[in-house]
Amino acid sequence: MKQCPVCNTQLEDHYTGLCPNSLCSWEFVLANEITSEHQKIYAKKLAECRRLYELNIVSEKKIFTFKDKINKEFNPKIYRAN
């Protein structure tokens, strides 16, 4: 098993494609050799995906907090039509 370097989701060893975690934007690729130029690109992409993942987690928490607040403050009353 391997882990996503951004969100630590467990994956099969031969998995390629996008991370299955919906909040993560990491894309797995197979490469035998990585040149120094590709290492720089990889590091830059990894840093950006980690930043976006953290923003997604914060946003997701804000959405749930906002929904809870709305449910508590605006508990609608149900009226029956007679």
mmCIF file of the N, C-alpha and C atoms, coordinates in Angstrom:
data_MODEL
# 
_entry.id   MODEL 
# 
loop_
_atom_site.group_PDB 
_atom_site.id 
_atom_site.type_symbol 
_atom_site.label_atom_id 
_atom_site.label_alt_id 
_atom_site.label_comp_id 
_atom_site.label_asym_id 
_atom_site.label_entity_id 
_atom_site.label_seq_id 
_atom_site.pdbx_PDB_ins_code 
_atom_site.Cartn_x 
_atom_site.Cartn_y 
_atom_site.Cartn_z 
_atom_site.occupancy 
_atom_site.B_iso_or_equiv 
_atom_site.pdbx_formal_charge 
_atom_site.auth_seq_id 
_atom_site.auth_comp_id 
_atom_site.auth_asym_id 
_atom_site.auth_atom_id 
_atom_site.pdbx_PDB_model_num 
ATOM 1   N N  . MET A 1 1  ? 0.851   -1.183 0.000   1.00 0.00 ? 1  MET A N  1 
ATOM 2   C CA . MET A 1 1  ? 0.000   0.000  0.000   1.00 0.00 ? 1  MET A CA 1 
ATOM 3   C C  . MET A 1 1  ? 0.896   1.245  0.000   1.00 0.00 ? 1  MET A C  1 
ATOM 4   N N  . LYS A 1 2  ? 0.423   2.245  -0.703  1.00 0.00 ? 2  LYS A N  1 
ATOM 5   C CA . LYS A 1 2  ? 1.129   3.516  -0.662  1.00 0.00 ? 2  LYS A CA 1 
ATOM 6   C C  . LYS A 1 2  ? 0.160   4.596  -0.201  1.00 0.00 ? 2  LYS A C  1 
ATOM 7   N N  . GLN A 1 3  ? 0.698   5.743  0.147   1.00 0.00 ? 3  GLN A N  1 
ATOM 8   C CA . GLN A 1 3  ? -0.114  6.836  0.645   1.00 0.00 ? 3  GLN A CA 1 
ATOM 9   C C  . GLN A 1 3  ? -0.018  8.023  -0.295  1.00 0.00 ? 3  GLN A C  1 
ATOM 10  N N  . CYS A 1 4  ? -1.098  8.762  -0.348  1.00 0.00 ? 4  CYS A N  1 
ATOM 11  C CA . CYS A 1 4  ? -1.086  10.025 -1.084  1.00 0.00 ? 4  CYS A CA 1 
ATOM 12  C C  . CYS A 1 4  ? -0.159  10.985 -0.322  1.00 0.00 ? 4  CYS A C  1 
ATOM 13  N N  . PRO A 1 5  ? 0.767   11.649 -1.017  1.00 0.00 ? 5  PRO A N  1 
ATOM 14  C CA . PRO A 1 5  ? 1.681   12.559 -0.328  1.00 0.00 ? 5  PRO A CA 1 
ATOM 15  C C  . PRO A 1 5  ? 1.007   13.843 0.167   1.00 0.00 ? 5  PRO A C  1 
ATOM 16  N N  . VAL A 1 6  ? -0.214  14.080 -0.262  1.00 0.00 ? 6  VAL A N  1 
ATOM 17  C CA . VAL A 1 6  ? -0.924  15.293 0.142   1.00 0.00 ? 6  VAL A CA 1 
ATOM 18  C C  . VAL A 1 6  ? -1.839  15.028 1.334   1.00 0.00 ? 6  VAL A C  1 
ATOM 19  N N  . CYS A 1 7  ? -2.712  14.020 1.226   1.00 0.00 ? 7  CYS A N  1 
ATOM 20  C CA . CYS A 1 7  ? -3.738  13.799 2.256   1.00 0.00 ? 7  CYS A CA 1 
ATOM 21  C C  . CYS A 1 7  ? -3.568  12.494 3.029   1.00 0.00 ? 7  CYS A C  1 
ATOM 22  N N  . ASN A 1 8  ? -2.557  11.694 2.684   1.00 0.00 ? 8  ASN A N  1 
ATOM 23  C CA . ASN A 1 8  ? -2.246  10.421 3.350   1.00 0.00 ? 8  ASN A CA 1 
ATOM 24  C C  . ASN A 1 8  ? -3.316  9.343  3.177   1.00 0.00 ? 8  ASN A C  1 
ATOM 25  N N  . THR A 1 9  ? -4.129  9.430  2.157   1.00 0.00 ? 9  THR A N  1 
ATOM 26  C CA . THR A 1 9  ? -5.108  8.393  1.844   1.00 0.00 ? 9  THR A CA 1 
ATOM 27  C C  . THR A 1 9  ? -4.367  7.141  1.385   1.00 0.00 ? 9  THR A C  1 
ATOM 28  N N  . GLN A 1 10 ? -4.766  5.981  1.909   1.00 0.00 ? 10 GLN A N  1 
ATOM 29  C CA . GLN A 1 10 ? -4.146  4.710  1.532   1.00 0.00 ? 10 GLN A CA 1 
ATOM 30  C C  . GLN A 1 10 ? -4.619  4.282  0.140   1.00 0.00 ? 10 GLN A C  1 
ATOM 31  N N  . LEU A 1 11 ? -3.673  3.847  -0.682  1.00 0.00 ? 11 LEU A N  1 
ATOM 32  C CA . LEU A 1 11 ? -3.973  3.438  -2.052  1.00 0.00 ? 11 LEU A CA 1 
ATOM 33  C C  . LEU A 1 11 ? -3.258  2.147  -2.383  1.00 0.00 ? 11 LEU A C  1 
ATOM 34  N N  . GLU A 1 12 ? -3.740  1.467  -3.414  1.00 0.00 ? 12 GLU A N  1 
ATOM 35  C CA . GLU A 1 12 ? -3.055  0.279  -3.916  1.00 0.00 ? 12 GLU A CA 1 
ATOM 36  C C  . GLU A 1 12 ? -1.707  0.691  -4.505  1.00 0.00 ? 12 GLU A C  1 
ATOM 37  N N  . ASP A 1 13 ? -0.753  -0.211 -4.500  1.00 0.00 ? 13 ASP A N  1 
ATOM 38  C CA . ASP A 1 13 ? 0.598   0.099  -4.968  1.00 0.00 ? 13 ASP A CA 1 
ATOM 39  C C  . ASP A 1 13 ? 0.654   0.530  -6.432  1.00 0.00 ? 13 ASP A C  1 
ATOM 40  N N  . HIS A 1 14 ? -0.195  -0.036 -7.264  1.00 0.00 ? 14 HIS A N  1 
ATOM 41  C CA . HIS A 1 14 ? -0.137  0.252  -8.700  1.00 0.00 ? 14 HIS A CA 1 
ATOM 42  C C  . HIS A 1 14 ? -1.150  1.299  -9.142  1.00 0.00 ? 14 HIS A C  1 
ATOM 43  N N  . TYR A 1 15 ? -1.698  2.041  -8.196  1.00 0.00 ? 15 TYR A N  1 
ATOM 44  C CA . TYR A 1 15 ? -2.730  3.019  -8.520  1.00 0.00 ? 15 TYR A CA 1 
ATOM 45  C C  . TYR A 1 15 ? -2.134  4.203  -9.269  1.00 0.00 ? 15 TYR A C  1 
ATOM 46  N N  . THR A 1 16 ? -2.792  4.611  -10.350 1.00 0.00 ? 16 THR A N  1 
ATOM 47  C CA . THR A 1 16 ? -2.447  5.841  -11.060 1.00 0.00 ? 16 THR A CA 1 
ATOM 48  C C  . THR A 1 16 ? -3.738  6.594  -11.299 1.00 0.00 ? 16 THR A C  1 
ATOM 49  N N  . GLY A 1 17 ? -3.651  7.882  -11.332 1.00 0.00 ? 17 GLY A N  1 
ATOM 50  C CA . GLY A 1 17 ? -4.827  8.715  -11.531 1.00 0.00 ? 17 GLY A CA 1 
ATOM 51  C C  . GLY A 1 17 ? -4.942  9.728  -10.413 1.00 0.00 ? 17 GLY A C  1 
ATOM 52  N N  . LEU A 1 18 ? -6.124  10.309 -10.272 1.00 0.00 ? 18 LEU A N  1 
ATOM 53  C CA . LEU A 1 18 ? -6.358  11.298 -9.232  1.00 0.00 ? 18 LEU A CA 1 
ATOM 54  C C  . LEU A 1 18 ? -6.596  10.619 -7.890  1.00 0.00 ? 18 LEU A C  1 
ATOM 55  N N  . CYS A 1 19 ? -6.230  11.278 -6.825  1.00 0.00 ? 19 CYS A N  1 
ATOM 56  C CA . CYS A 1 19 ? -6.467  10.761 -5.482  1.00 0.00 ? 19 CYS A CA 1 
ATOM 57  C C  . CYS A 1 19 ? -7.975  10.594 -5.279  1.00 0.00 ? 19 CYS A C  1 
ATOM 58  N N  . PRO A 1 20 ? -8.410  9.493  -4.689  1.00 0.00 ? 20 PRO A N  1 
ATOM 59  C CA . PRO A 1 20 ? -9.851  9.270  -4.499  1.00 0.00 ? 20 PRO A CA 1 
ATOM 60  C C  . PRO A 1 20 ? -10.481 10.172 -3.439  1.00 0.00 ? 20 PRO A C  1 
ATOM 61  N N  . ASN A 1 21 ? -9.680  10.842 -2.625  1.00 0.00 ? 21 ASN A N  1 
ATOM 62  C CA . ASN A 1 21 ? -10.204 11.779 -1.636  1.00 0.00 ? 21 ASN A CA 1 
ATOM 63  C C  . ASN A 1 21 ? -10.726 13.012 -2.379  1.00 0.00 ? 21 ASN A C  1 
ATOM 64  N N  . SER A 1 22 ? -12.000 13.324 -2.223  1.00 0.00 ? 22 SER A N  1 
ATOM 65  C CA . SER A 1 22 ? -12.615 14.408 -2.992  1.00 0.00 ? 22 SER A CA 1 
ATOM 66  C C  . SER A 1 22 ? -12.062 15.789 -2.644  1.00 0.00 ? 22 SER A C  1 
ATOM 67  N N  . LEU A 1 23 ? -11.420 15.931 -1.486  1.00 0.00 ? 23 LEU A N  1 
ATOM 68  C CA . LEU A 1 23 ? -10.845 17.217 -1.106  1.00 0.00 ? 23 LEU A CA 1 
ATOM 69  C C  . LEU A 1 23 ? -9.405  17.377 -1.594  1.00 0.00 ? 23 LEU A C  1 
ATOM 70  N N  . CYS A 1 24 ? -8.849  16.328 -2.159  1.00 0.00 ? 24 CYS A N  1 
ATOM 71  C CA . CYS A 1 24 ? -7.449  16.320 -2.589  1.00 0.00 ? 24 CYS A CA 1 
ATOM 72  C C  . CYS A 1 24 ? -7.376  16.417 -4.112  1.00 0.00 ? 24 CYS A C  1 
ATOM 73  N N  . SER A 1 25 ? -6.344  17.096 -4.604  1.00 0.00 ? 25 SER A N  1 
ATOM 74  C CA . SER A 1 25 ? -6.207  17.257 -6.058  1.00 0.00 ? 25 SER A CA 1 
ATOM 75  C C  . SER A 1 25 ? -4.943  16.607 -6.604  1.00 0.00 ? 25 SER A C  1 
ATOM 76  N N  . TRP A 1 26 ? -4.347  15.675 -5.841  1.00 0.00 ? 26 TRP A N  1 
ATOM 77  C CA . TRP A 1 26 ? -3.102  15.054 -6.277  1.00 0.00 ? 26 TRP A CA 1 
ATOM 78  C C  . TRP A 1 26 ? -3.335  14.066 -7.407  1.00 0.00 ? 26 TRP A C  1 
ATOM 79  N N  . GLU A 1 27 ? -2.426  14.085 -8.389  1.00 0.00 ? 27 GLU A N  1 
ATOM 80  C CA . GLU A 1 27 ? -2.485  13.159 -9.518  1.00 0.00 ? 27 GLU A CA 1 
ATOM 81  C C  . GLU A 1 27 ? -1.251  12.268 -9.479  1.00 0.00 ? 27 GLU A C  1 
ATOM 82  N N  . PHE A 1 28 ? -1.469  10.952 -9.442  1.00 0.00 ? 28 PHE A N  1 
ATOM 83  C CA . PHE A 1 28 ? -0.376  9.996  -9.401  1.00 0.00 ? 28 PHE A CA 1 
ATOM 84  C C  . PHE A 1 28 ? 0.071   9.663  -10.813 1.00 0.00 ? 28 PHE A C  1 
ATOM 85  N N  . VAL A 1 29 ? 1.368   9.563  -10.999 1.00 0.00 ? 29 VAL A N  1 
ATOM 86  C CA . VAL A 1 29 ? 1.933   9.160  -12.292 1.00 0.00 ? 29 VAL A CA 1 
ATOM 87  C C  . VAL A 1 29 ? 3.022   8.135  -12.042 1.00 0.00 ? 29 VAL A C  1 
ATOM 88  N N  . LEU A 1 30 ? 3.267   7.319  -13.027 1.00 0.00 ? 30 LEU A N  1 
ATOM 89  C CA . LEU A 1 30 ? 4.362   6.347  -12.952 1.00 0.00 ? 30 LEU A CA 1 
ATOM 90  C C  . LEU A 1 30 ? 5.572   6.929  -13.654 1.00 0.00 ? 30 LEU A C  1 
ATOM 91  N N  . ALA A 1 31 ? 6.705   6.898  -12.967 1.00 0.00 ? 31 ALA A N  1 
ATOM 92  C CA . ALA A 1 31 ? 7.939   7.384  -13.582 1.00 0.00 ? 31 ALA A CA 1 
ATOM 93  C C  . ALA A 1 31 ? 9.103   6.531  -13.079 1.00 0.00 ? 31 ALA A C  1 
ATOM 94  N N  . ASN A 1 32 ? 9.934   6.100  -14.004 1.00 0.00 ? 32 ASN A N  1 
ATOM 95  C CA . ASN A 1 32 ? 11.105  5.312  -13.618 1.00 0.00 ? 32 ASN A CA 1 
ATOM 96  C C  . ASN A 1 32 ? 12.238  6.208  -13.141 1.00 0.00 ? 32 ASN A C  1 
ATOM 97  N N  . GLU A 1 33 ? 12.510  7.253  -13.882 1.00 0.00 ? 33 GLU A N  1 
ATOM 98  C CA . GLU A 1 33 ? 13.573  8.177  -13.531 1.00 0.00 ? 33 GLU A CA 1 
ATOM 99  C C  . GLU A 1 33 ? 13.030  9.591  -13.547 1.00 0.00 ? 33 GLU A C  1 
ATOM 100 N N  . ILE A 1 34 ? 13.478  10.362 -12.568 1.00 0.00 ? 34 ILE A N  1 
ATOM 101 C CA . ILE A 1 34 ? 13.037  11.751 -12.492 1.00 0.00 ? 34 ILE A CA 1 
ATOM 102 C C  . ILE A 1 34 ? 14.274  12.639 -12.600 1.00 0.00 ? 34 ILE A C  1 
ATOM 103 N N  . THR A 1 35 ? 14.268  13.511 -13.591 1.00 0.00 ? 35 THR A N  1 
ATOM 104 C CA . THR A 1 35 ? 15.384  14.437 -13.760 1.00 0.00 ? 35 THR A CA 1 
ATOM 105 C C  . THR A 1 35 ? 15.286  15.538 -12.706 1.00 0.00 ? 35 THR A C  1 
ATOM 106 N N  . SER A 1 36 ? 16.329  16.310 -12.563 1.00 0.00 ? 36 SER A N  1 
ATOM 107 C CA . SER A 1 36 ? 16.323  17.394 -11.576 1.00 0.00 ? 36 SER A CA 1 
ATOM 108 C C  . SER A 1 36 ? 15.266  18.436 -11.930 1.00 0.00 ? 36 SER A C  1 
ATOM 109 N N  . GLU A 1 37 ? 15.041  18.639 -13.209 1.00 0.00 ? 37 GLU A N  1 
ATOM 110 C CA . GLU A 1 37 ? 14.000  19.584 -13.636 1.00 0.00 ? 37 GLU A CA 1 
ATOM 111 C C  . GLU A 1 37 ? 12.615  19.076 -13.224 1.00 0.00 ? 37 GLU A C  1 
ATOM 112 N N  . HIS A 1 38 ? 12.389  17.769 -13.414 1.00 0.00 ? 38 HIS A N  1 
ATOM 113 C CA . HIS A 1 38 ? 11.108  17.188 -13.021 1.00 0.00 ? 38 HIS A CA 1 
ATOM 114 C C  . HIS A 1 38 ? 10.944  17.164 -11.502 1.00 0.00 ? 38 HIS A C  1 
ATOM 115 N N  . GLN A 1 39 ? 12.042  17.008 -10.764 1.00 0.00 ? 39 GLN A N  1 
ATOM 116 C CA . GLN A 1 39 ? 11.968  17.053 -9.311  1.00 0.00 ? 39 GLN A CA 1 
ATOM 117 C C  . GLN A 1 39 ? 11.506  18.426 -8.832  1.00 0.00 ? 39 GLN A C  1 
ATOM 118 N N  . LYS A 1 40 ? 11.976  19.481 -9.488  1.00 0.00 ? 40 LYS A N  1 
ATOM 119 C CA . LYS A 1 40 ? 11.555  20.836 -9.134  1.00 0.00 ? 40 LYS A CA 1 
ATOM 120 C C  . LYS A 1 40 ? 10.070  21.022 -9.418  1.00 0.00 ? 40 LYS A C  1 
ATOM 121 N N  . ILE A 1 41 ? 9.631   20.525 -10.566 1.00 0.00 ? 41 ILE A N  1 
ATOM 122 C CA . ILE A 1 41 ? 8.214   20.621 -10.923 1.00 0.00 ? 41 ILE A CA 1 
ATOM 123 C C  . ILE A 1 41 ? 7.373   19.819 -9.937  1.00 0.00 ? 41 ILE A C  1 
ATOM 124 N N  . TYR A 1 42 ? 7.839   18.617 -9.577  1.00 0.00 ? 42 TYR A N  1 
ATOM 125 C CA . TYR A 1 42 ? 7.136   17.759 -8.621  1.00 0.00 ? 42 TYR A CA 1 
ATOM 126 C C  . TYR A 1 42 ? 7.002   18.456 -7.266  1.00 0.00 ? 42 TYR A C  1 
ATOM 127 N N  . ALA A 1 43 ? 8.104   19.027 -6.776  1.00 0.00 ? 43 ALA A N  1 
ATOM 128 C CA . ALA A 1 43 ? 8.085   19.705 -5.476  1.00 0.00 ? 43 ALA A CA 1 
ATOM 129 C C  . ALA A 1 43 ? 7.133   20.898 -5.486  1.00 0.00 ? 43 ALA A C  1 
ATOM 130 N N  . LYS A 1 44 ? 7.130   21.642 -6.573  1.00 0.00 ? 44 LYS A N  1 
ATOM 131 C CA . LYS A 1 44 ? 6.241   22.807 -6.698  1.00 0.00 ? 44 LYS A CA 1 
ATOM 132 C C  . LYS A 1 44 ? 4.776   22.370 -6.721  1.00 0.00 ? 44 LYS A C  1 
ATOM 133 N N  . LYS A 1 45 ? 4.497   21.326 -7.506  1.00 0.00 ? 45 LYS A N  1 
ATOM 134 C CA . LYS A 1 45 ? 3.128   20.815 -7.606  1.00 0.00 ? 45 LYS A CA 1 
ATOM 135 C C  . LYS A 1 45 ? 2.668   20.233 -6.266  1.00 0.00 ? 45 LYS A C  1 
ATOM 136 N N  . LEU A 1 46 ? 3.552   19.518 -5.581  1.00 0.00 ? 46 LEU A N  1 
ATOM 137 C CA . LEU A 1 46 ? 3.218   18.940 -4.290  1.00 0.00 ? 46 LEU A CA 1 
ATOM 138 C C  . LEU A 1 46 ? 2.892   20.036 -3.276  1.00 0.00 ? 46 LEU A C  1 
ATOM 139 N N  . ALA A 1 47 ? 3.687   21.082 -3.229  1.00 0.00 ? 47 ALA A N  1 
ATOM 140 C CA . ALA A 1 47 ? 3.441   22.196 -2.308  1.00 0.00 ? 47 ALA A CA 1 
ATOM 141 C C  . ALA A 1 47 ? 2.101   22.867 -2.608  1.00 0.00 ? 47 ALA A C  1 
ATOM 142 N N  . GLU A 1 48 ? 1.801   23.065 -3.882  1.00 0.00 ? 48 GLU A N  1 
ATOM 143 C CA . GLU A 1 48 ? 0.540   23.713 -4.260  1.00 0.00 ? 48 GLU A CA 1 
ATOM 144 C C  . GLU A 1 48 ? -0.660  22.825 -3.922  1.00 0.00 ? 48 GLU A C  1 
ATOM 145 N N  . CYS A 1 49 ? -0.555  21.526 -4.173  1.00 0.00 ? 49 CYS A N  1 
ATOM 146 C CA . CYS A 1 49 ? -1.656  20.614 -3.854  1.00 0.00 ? 49 CYS A CA 1 
ATOM 147 C C  . CYS A 1 49 ? -1.883  20.532 -2.344  1.00 0.00 ? 49 CYS A C  1 
ATOM 148 N N  . ARG A 1 50 ? -0.816  20.550 -1.565  1.00 0.00 ? 50 ARG A N  1 
ATOM 149 C CA . ARG A 1 50 ? -0.968  20.541 -0.105  1.00 0.00 ? 50 ARG A CA 1 
ATOM 150 C C  . ARG A 1 50 ? -1.659  21.814 0.372   1.00 0.00 ? 50 ARG A C  1 
ATOM 151 N N  . ARG A 1 51 ? -1.284  22.959 -0.212  1.00 0.00 ? 51 ARG A N  1 
ATOM 152 C CA . ARG A 1 51 ? -1.914  24.235 0.148   1.00 0.00 ? 51 ARG A CA 1 
ATOM 153 C C  . ARG A 1 51 ? -3.406  24.208 -0.185  1.00 0.00 ? 51 ARG A C  1 
ATOM 154 N N  . LEU A 1 52 ? -3.735  23.716 -1.367  1.00 0.00 ? 52 LEU A N  1 
ATOM 155 C CA . LEU A 1 52 ? -5.142  23.632 -1.776  1.00 0.00 ? 52 LEU A CA 1 
ATOM 156 C C  . LEU A 1 52 ? -5.920  22.652 -0.898  1.00 0.00 ? 52 LEU A C  1 
ATOM 157 N N  . TYR A 1 53 ? -5.291  21.548 -0.522  1.00 0.00 ? 53 TYR A N  1 
ATOM 158 C CA . TYR A 1 53 ? -5.940  20.565 0.339   1.00 0.00 ? 53 TYR A CA 1 
ATOM 159 C C  . TYR A 1 53 ? -6.281  21.191 1.693   1.00 0.00 ? 53 TYR A C  1 
ATOM 160 N N  . GLU A 1 54 ? -5.342  21.928 2.264   1.00 0.00 ? 54 GLU A N  1 
ATOM 161 C CA . GLU A 1 54 ? -5.591  22.596 3.547   1.00 0.00 ? 54 GLU A CA 1 
ATOM 162 C C  . GLU A 1 54 ? -6.731  23.612 3.408   1.00 0.00 ? 54 GLU A C  1 
ATOM 163 N N  . LEU A 1 55 ? -6.755  24.354 2.315   1.00 0.00 ? 55 LEU A N  1 
ATOM 164 C CA . LEU A 1 55 ? -7.851  25.299 2.085   1.00 0.00 ? 55 LEU A CA 1 
ATOM 165 C C  . LEU A 1 55 ? -9.189  24.572 1.958   1.00 0.00 ? 55 LEU A C  1 
ATOM 166 N N  . ASN A 1 56 ? -9.193  23.432 1.287   1.00 0.00 ? 56 ASN A N  1 
ATOM 167 C CA . ASN A 1 56 ? -10.423 22.653 1.139   1.00 0.00 ? 56 ASN A CA 1 
ATOM 168 C C  . ASN A 1 56 ? -10.928 22.146 2.485   1.00 0.00 ? 56 ASN A C  1 
ATOM 169 N N  . ILE A 1 57 ? -10.012 21.705 3.344   1.00 0.00 ? 57 ILE A N  1 
ATOM 170 C CA . ILE A 1 57 ? -10.418 21.221 4.667   1.00 0.00 ? 57 ILE A CA 1 
ATOM 171 C C  . ILE A 1 57 ? -11.017 22.353 5.479   1.00 0.00 ? 57 ILE A C  1 
ATOM 172 N N  . VAL A 1 58 ? -10.375 23.522 5.466   1.00 0.00 ? 58 VAL A N  1 
ATOM 173 C CA . VAL A 1 58 ? -10.885 24.677 6.203   1.00 0.00 ? 58 VAL A CA 1 
ATOM 174 C C  . VAL A 1 58 ? -12.253 25.079 5.663   1.00 0.00 ? 58 VAL A C  1 
ATOM 175 N N  . SER A 1 59 ? -12.393 25.103 4.348   1.00 0.00 ? 59 SER A N  1 
ATOM 176 C CA . SER A 1 59 ? -13.674 25.468 3.731   1.00 0.00 ? 59 SER A CA 1 
ATOM 177 C C  . SER A 1 59 ? -14.765 24.473 4.103   1.00 0.00 ? 59 SER A C  1 
ATOM 178 N N  . GLU A 1 60 ? -14.421 23.188 4.087   1.00 0.00 ? 60 GLU A N  1 
ATOM 179 C CA . GLU A 1 60 ? -15.397 22.147 4.424   1.00 0.00 ? 60 GLU A CA 1 
ATOM 180 C C  . GLU A 1 60 ? -15.864 22.308 5.872   1.00 0.00 ? 60 GLU A C  1 
ATOM 181 N N  . LYS A 1 61 ? -14.945 22.613 6.782   1.00 0.00 ? 61 LYS A N  1 
ATOM 182 C CA . LYS A 1 61 ? -15.309 22.825 8.184   1.00 0.00 ? 61 LYS A CA 1 
ATOM 183 C C  . LYS A 1 61 ? -16.199 24.052 8.334   1.00 0.00 ? 61 LYS A C  1 
ATOM 184 N N  . LYS A 1 62 ? -15.897 25.113 7.584   1.00 0.00 ? 62 LYS A N  1 
ATOM 185 C CA . LYS A 1 62 ? -16.714 26.330 7.640   1.00 0.00 ? 62 LYS A CA 1 
ATOM 186 C C  . LYS A 1 62 ? -18.128 26.052 7.141   1.00 0.00 ? 62 LYS A C  1 
ATOM 187 N N  . ILE A 1 63 ? -18.249 25.247 6.102   1.00 0.00 ? 63 ILE A N  1 
ATOM 188 C CA . ILE A 1 63 ? -19.573 24.925 5.554   1.00 0.00 ? 63 ILE A CA 1 
ATOM 189 C C  . ILE A 1 63 ? -20.395 24.177 6.591   1.00 0.00 ? 63 ILE A C  1 
ATOM 190 N N  . PHE A 1 64 ? -19.808 23.171 7.247   1.00 0.00 ? 64 PHE A N  1 
ATOM 191 C CA . PHE A 1 64 ? -20.548 22.412 8.251   1.00 0.00 ? 64 PHE A CA 1 
ATOM 192 C C  . PHE A 1 64 ? -20.902 23.285 9.442   1.00 0.00 ? 64 PHE A C  1 
ATOM 193 N N  . THR A 1 65 ? -19.990 24.149 9.869   1.00 0.00 ? 65 THR A N  1 
ATOM 194 C CA . THR A 1 65 ? -20.265 25.053 10.984  1.00 0.00 ? 65 THR A CA 1 
ATOM 195 C C  . THR A 1 65 ? -21.400 26.001 10.619  1.00 0.00 ? 65 THR A C  1 
ATOM 196 N N  . PHE A 1 66 ? -21.384 26.520 9.406   1.00 0.00 ? 66 PHE A N  1 
ATOM 197 C CA . PHE A 1 66 ? -22.427 27.433 8.951   1.00 0.00 ? 66 PHE A CA 1 
ATOM 198 C C  . PHE A 1 66 ? -23.778 26.728 8.897   1.00 0.00 ? 66 PHE A C  1 
ATOM 199 N N  . LYS A 1 67 ? -23.799 25.484 8.403   1.00 0.00 ? 67 LYS A N  1 
ATOM 200 C CA . LYS A 1 67 ? -25.050 24.723 8.350   1.00 0.00 ? 67 LYS A CA 1 
ATOM 201 C C  . LYS A 1 67 ? -25.597 24.482 9.750   1.00 0.00 ? 67 LYS A C  1 
ATOM 202 N N  . ASP A 1 68 ? -24.721 24.145 10.700  1.00 0.00 ? 68 ASP A N  1 
ATOM 203 C CA . ASP A 1 68 ? -25.154 23.939 12.083  1.00 0.00 ? 68 ASP A CA 1 
ATOM 204 C C  . ASP A 1 68 ? -25.730 25.218 12.668  1.00 0.00 ? 68 ASP A C  1 
ATOM 205 N N  . LYS A 1 69 ? -25.077 26.335 12.397  1.00 0.00 ? 69 LYS A N  1 
ATOM 206 C CA . LYS A 1 69 ? -25.537 27.633 12.910  1.00 0.00 ? 69 LYS A CA 1 
ATOM 207 C C  . LYS A 1 69 ? -26.914 27.970 12.345  1.00 0.00 ? 69 LYS A C  1 
ATOM 208 N N  . ILE A 1 70 ? -27.105 27.746 11.071  1.00 0.00 ? 70 ILE A N  1 
ATOM 209 C CA . ILE A 1 70 ? -28.403 28.025 10.438  1.00 0.00 ? 70 ILE A CA 1 
ATOM 210 C C  . ILE A 1 70 ? -29.477 27.136 11.054  1.00 0.00 ? 70 ILE A C  1 
ATOM 211 N N  . ASN A 1 71 ? -29.174 25.865 11.242  1.00 0.00 ? 71 ASN A N  1 
ATOM 212 C CA . ASN A 1 71 ? -30.160 24.945 11.814  1.00 0.00 ? 71 ASN A CA 1 
ATOM 213 C C  . ASN A 1 71 ? -30.547 25.344 13.231  1.00 0.00 ? 71 ASN A C  1 
ATOM 214 N N  . LYS A 1 72 ? -29.610 25.861 14.014  1.00 0.00 ? 72 LYS A N  1 
ATOM 215 C CA . LYS A 1 72 ? -29.902 26.268 15.385  1.00 0.00 ? 72 LYS A CA 1 
ATOM 216 C C  . LYS A 1 72 ? -30.672 27.584 15.432  1.00 0.00 ? 72 LYS A C  1 
ATOM 217 N N  . GLU A 1 73 ? -30.275 28.559 14.621  1.00 0.00 ? 73 GLU A N  1 
ATOM 218 C CA . GLU A 1 73 ? -30.867 29.891 14.679  1.00 0.00 ? 73 GLU A CA 1 
ATOM 219 C C  . GLU A 1 73 ? -32.196 29.988 13.932  1.00 0.00 ? 73 GLU A C  1 
ATOM 220 N N  . PHE A 1 74 ? -32.321 29.277 12.854  1.00 0.00 ? 74 PHE A N  1 
ATOM 221 C CA . PHE A 1 74 ? -33.506 29.402 12.013  1.00 0.00 ? 74 PHE A CA 1 
ATOM 222 C C  . PHE A 1 74 ? -34.251 28.080 11.955  1.00 0.00 ? 74 PHE A C  1 
ATOM 223 N N  . ASN A 1 75 ? -34.708 27.628 13.089  1.00 0.00 ? 75 ASN A N  1 
ATOM 224 C CA . ASN A 1 75 ? -35.475 26.391 13.146  1.00 0.00 ? 75 ASN A CA 1 
ATOM 225 C C  . ASN A 1 75 ? -36.895 26.723 12.678  1.00 0.00 ? 75 ASN A C  1 
ATOM 226 N N  . PRO A 1 76 ? -37.226 26.386 11.450  1.00 0.00 ? 76 PRO A N  1 
ATOM 227 C CA . PRO A 1 76 ? -38.539 26.795 10.919  1.00 0.00 ? 76 PRO A CA 1 
ATOM 228 C C  . PRO A 1 76 ? -39.687 26.058 11.610  1.00 0.00 ? 76 PRO A C  1 
ATOM 229 N N  . LYS A 1 77 ? -40.753 26.801 11.816  1.00 0.00 ? 77 LYS A N  1 
ATOM 230 C CA . LYS A 1 77 ? -41.964 26.203 12.376  1.00 0.00 ? 77 LYS A CA 1 
ATOM 231 C C  . LYS A 1 77 ? -42.834 25.730 11.227  1.00 0.00 ? 77 LYS A C  1 
ATOM 232 N N  . ILE A 1 78 ? -43.458 24.609 11.433  1.00 0.00 ? 78 ILE A N  1 
ATOM 233 C CA . ILE A 1 78 ? -44.311 24.055 10.391  1.00 0.00 ? 78 ILE A CA 1 
ATOM 234 C C  . ILE A 1 78 ? -45.758 24.347 10.764  1.00 0.00 ? 78 ILE A C  1 
ATOM 235 N N  . TYR A 1 79 ? -46.469 24.990 9.849   1.00 0.00 ? 79 TYR A N  1 
ATOM 236 C CA . TYR A 1 79 ? -47.865 25.309 10.068  1.00 0.00 ? 79 TYR A CA 1 
ATOM 237 C C  . TYR A 1 79 ? -48.721 24.455 9.162   1.00 0.00 ? 79 TYR A C  1 
ATOM 238 N N  . ARG A 1 80 ? -49.832 24.037 9.718   1.00 0.00 ? 80 ARG A N  1 
ATOM 239 C CA . ARG A 1 80 ? -50.775 23.246 8.913   1.00 0.00 ? 80 ARG A CA 1 
ATOM 240 C C  . ARG A 1 80 ? -51.864 24.159 8.394   1.00 0.00 ? 80 ARG A C  1 
ATOM 241 N N  . ALA A 1 81 ? -52.206 23.934 7.167   1.00 0.00 ? 81 ALA A N  1 
ATOM 242 C CA . ALA A 1 81 ? -53.328 24.693 6.598   1.00 0.00 ? 81 ALA A CA 1 
ATOM 243 C C  . ALA A 1 81 ? -54.615 23.963 6.977   1.00 0.00 ? 81 ALA A C  1 
ATOM 244 N N  . ASN A 1 82 ? -55.541 24.696 7.568   1.00 0.00 ? 82 ASN A N  1 
ATOM 245 C CA . ASN A 1 82 ? -56.822 24.080 7.959   1.00 0.00 ? 82 ASN A CA 1 
ATOM 246 C C  . ASN A 1 82 ? -57.883 24.348 6.934   1.00 0.00 ? 82 ASN A C  1 
# 
